Amino acid sequence: MNGDKPTWTLAGHLGIIGHDKVLVSLAAPHFINGRIKETKKLSINLVDKAGKINYNTLKPVLFEFPTYHYLKTGDVLGKCLSFKPEK
């Protein structure tokens, strides 16, 4: 927030590095950097055109270092805790 007004920016690079940590890459001149440092708050949202994410159709793109490849995601591999591959 900037006072009582919401502020936002588009982040081109975001990485999940743990259950409670993410890495967000923002260029130094972005206004939002100062707000994040001052408030110690950041909200990250995935937005779908219908307003609700359908995880069966959402296909996030991953960027892999050091190969500089973009990878597609979205296939179900199996159920958690009792891994049995989906058919």
Secondary structure, DSSP 8 states (H G I E B T S, - for coil): -BTTB------SEEEEEETTEEEEE--TT-HHHHHHHHH---------TTSS--TTT---EEEETTTTEEEE-----B-SSS--B--
